């Protein structure tokens, strides 16, 4: 069975500092990994995905994620955080050929001025 | 291009009632999936439909049902509502089923409150 875990309920960072939001996964077969962001009272917005290829994936709004097979991790990163990055972030894994995504429990990112 | 649209935005029902939620996918997208997001949790997969056929079902009771229409829009129906059904219901669409690198595009959701 596929699953992802987000070990941190909340991450606090000062504006301008680098940020990392952690995600670990458990899959059978090749992992198809995604990051989504959710702003209050909004649906989920796609940030980036890892399917195959380079372990460093670049996405929207300056975000990137590092795929690490040995540590089964897919951490979300940004070199310099903005206050507007404050939101709820979800890691997800896709099951095979179907559009069935398993989401983590989410990490609330707080960026303080 | 319009994104995924859902209606209604908010809904209040009482226990035992029935509810129908609607979703229109992005133009050209043939796959629609439904998720339930309870407050403080990540979305949980309910159904996936492709070309009007159910292609996947999550661990939800038979009170939950869905269908997809020829124009690829979809309805999610929930019977005999329970307090625990209160959640944000998200619809997502994506293009061809067989592409493993497809991301899903989510609508804004329908906030269902069961009293």
Interface residues (C-beta under 8 A of the other chain):
Chain A: X32 X34 X36 X41 X42 X43 X44 X45 X46 X49 X51 X90 X92 X94 X95 X96 X97 X98 X99 X100 X101 X102 X103 X104 X105 X106
Chain B: X4 X31 X33 X35 X40 X41 X42 X43 X44 X45 X48 X50 X55 X56 X58 X90 X92 X94 X97 X98 X100 X101 X102 X103 X104 X105 X106 X107 X108 X109 X111
